[in-house]
């Protein structure tokens, strides 16, 4: 089981670095890969509930990986604080990066992704502990 946690940790840290690079790049890296144009944003699905779906998916995925990686760690609360701080700081960085712009719907997508990942983890953990009884 420890090997599985180690694999999750490697994937989490690698994903963290990739997300930061994508966030700080002045343009769309995915747009360049798919369309050879950094000015085209790739939209996975339509935005929903007034939030950015791309930001929601990115932070939900990153957060869930982090939660799986550090769920048994004594500094689990620090991970959640880190993810929330990262989501705010990366979005605020768009105020300084050319071609990028700060948007509240992006920030709300980031935060909702983190909160929902934590909620899903807690529901799954509760379900598994119920089955063991």
C-alpha positions, -999 to +999 in steps of 0.1 A: +000+000+000+029+024+007+041+019-029+007+031-041+009+062-020+044+068-034+031+066-069+003+090-061+028+114-046+050+114-077+020+120-099+007+147-076+041+166-076+045+162-113+010+174-120+015+203-096+045+215-116+027+211-149-003+230-136+019+259-124+037+260-158+003+261-177-010+288-153+020+311-156+026+307-194+014+339-212-009+321-236-024+287-240+000+258-241-028+234-250-038+257-278-003+256-292-002+218-290-036+213-306-039+243-330-004+257-332-018+289-318-012+301-282-040+326-285-067+299-287-079+286-253-090+249-253-124+245-236-129+210-223-166+216-216-189+246-214-185+266-181-212+258-156-227+275-125-208+307-133-174+290-129-147+280-153-150+243-160-113+240-171-102+254-138-126+232-118-113+201-136-077+210-131-080+218-094-103+188-087-078+165-103-048+180-086-065+181-052-078+146-054-043+133-062-029+153-034-056+141-010-050+105-020-012+110-016-013+127+018-045+113+034-025+094+060+001+121+065+001+142+097+002+174+077-029+167+057-044+201+068-013+218+054-020+202+020-055+217+019-042+251+029-015+248+002-040+240-025-062+269-015-033+293-014-020+280-047-054+285-064-056+321-052-020+330-059-020+315-094-052+333-103-038+366-089-006+361-110-028+366-141-030+403-131+008+405-140+011+381-169+006+395-204-023+380-224-038+365-192-065+381-170-078+376-135-113+363-135-135+355-105-151+326-123-117+310-127-109+315-090-143+300-080-136+271-103-103+265-086-118+266-051-148+245-060-125+219-074-106+217-042-137+216-020-155+190-041-124+168-042-122+169-004-159+162-001-157+132-025-128+118-006-146+121+027-178+105+013-157+076-002-138+072+031-170+071+050-185+045+026-154+023+029-154+025+067-191+015+067-184-016+046-157-028+069-181-030+099 
